[in-house]
Amino acid sequence: FQAEDGIRNHCVTGVQTCALPIFESAEVDRLRRELEQHTQELQRIHAADAVLHDVQTKWSLGICLIHGIAGIRGPDGKFLQGEAAPEPLEYTGTGFLVSADGVVATNRHVVAPWEVSEALPTMPVSGFQPALMHFTATFPGRAPIDVPTNAIHMRGDAIDVAVFTLPKQAVEGLPVLPLHEGPMEDLPDQRAIVAGYPTGLRALLAKAPPEQIGRAHVWTPVTQ
């Protein structure tokens, strides 16, 4: 049974007395809005976790390790070697498969490292130019893919973007990373997930089992 006890926000139920708070309509609306905001935030966190899981288990398979070696090529098409020649520049980078036809997006400085590195000095003699001696792309769980220089394309301006094309059969079965077309403001979320190989071969060797490192071969550039 329930009986009023003379106080608006109190009642007697059975043998227990309880206080019943009275909320104004505005207060109820505020609590509902806060609840909705908390619900939306939980949904956003859940969606972000799902995206991160997809990146780790699916999209990362479409991200390749780039291994390049650059040197100075003479007018005869051969790379300079010997004590007087600059030491070849060896480096790593990251590429992203953006087309099932084998198009990989990367940075301009990855395909033309001499533009940002002082390791390859400008040669005063005409006809001597920096060039790639070796350039490969390796996707997780797959063998390295040689990339010919005529498959590499850079923009005409200085924007740090470039692409290269791999044989279509070489990327079969790999996930193609979706690209956004349009203003950045149209994206539902402005957060970013950084994926790639920022520390290159050193990080891979640090994580590799000792027996695999023992079987590794050192690549030696060949002039041809």
BELJO-V729642 format. One record per pair of residues at least 6 apart in sequence whose C-alpha atoms are under 7 Angstrom apart, sorted by the first residue. I is the first residue (numbers start at 0). J is the second residue. If there is no record, write none. Layout:
BEGIN
I/J + I/J
END
This chain:
BEGIN
0/12 + 0/13 + 1/10 + 1/11 + 1/12 + 1/13 + 2/10 + 2/11 + 2/12 + 3/10 + 3/11 + 4/10 + 4/11 + 8/18 + 8/19 + 8/20 + 8/21 + 9/17 + 9/18 + 9/19 + 10/16 + 10/17 + 10/18 + 11/17 + 58/174 + 58/176 + 60/138 + 60/139 + 60/173 + 60/174 + 61/95 + 61/96 + 61/138 + 61/173 + 61/174 + 61/175 + 61/176 + 62/94 + 62/95 + 62/96 + 62/138 + 62/195 + 63/93 + 63/94 + 63/95 + 63/136 + 63/137 + 63/138 + 63/139 + 64/91 + 64/92 + 64/93 + 64/94 + 64/136 + 64/137 + 64/138 + 64/196 + 65/91 + 65/92 + 65/93 + 65/94 + 65/135 + 65/136 + 65/137 + 66/90 + 66/91 + 66/92 + 66/134 + 66/135 + 66/136 + 67/89 + 67/90 + 67/91 + 67/133 + 67/134 + 67/135 + 68/87 + 68/88 + 68/89 + 68/90 + 68/131 + 68/132 + 68/133 + 68/134 + 69/87 + 69/88 + 69/89 + 69/129 + 69/130 + 69/131 + 69/132 + 69/133 + 70/78 + 70/87 + 70/88 + 70/129 + 70/130 + 70/131 + 70/132 + 71/78 + 71/79 + 71/127 + 71/128 + 71/129 + 71/130 + 72/78 + 72/79 + 72/127 + 72/128 + 72/129 + 72/130 + 73/79 + 73/126 + 73/127 + 73/128 + 74/126 + 74/127 + 77/222 + 77/223 + 78/222 + 85/119 + 88/118 + 91/199 + 92/109 + 92/196 + 92/197 + 92/199 + 93/105 + 93/195 + 93/196 + 94/103 + 94/104 + 94/105 + 95/103 + 95/104 + 95/105 + 95/176 + 96/102 + 96/103 + 96/104 + 96/175 + 96/176 + 97/103 + 97/104 + 97/175 + 97/176 + 97/177 + 98/175 + 99/167 + 99/175 + 100/167 + 101/164 + 101/165 + 101/166 + 101/167 + 101/170 + 102/162 + 102/163 + 102/164 + 102/165 + 103/162 + 103/163 + 103/164 + 104/161 + 104/162 + 104/163 + 105/160 + 105/161 + 105/162 + 106/159 + 106/160 + 106/161 + 107/153 + 107/159 + 107/160 + 107/161 + 108/114 + 108/115 + 108/159 + 113/119 + 113/129 + 122/128 + 132/220 + 134/145 + 134/146 + 135/143 + 135/144 + 135/145 + 135/146 + 136/143 + 136/144 + 136/145 + 137/143 + 137/144 + 146/165 + 150/163 + 150/164 + 151/162 + 151/163 + 151/164 + 152/161 + 152/162 + 152/163 + 153/160 + 153/161 + 153/162 + 154/160 + 154/161 + 204/212
END
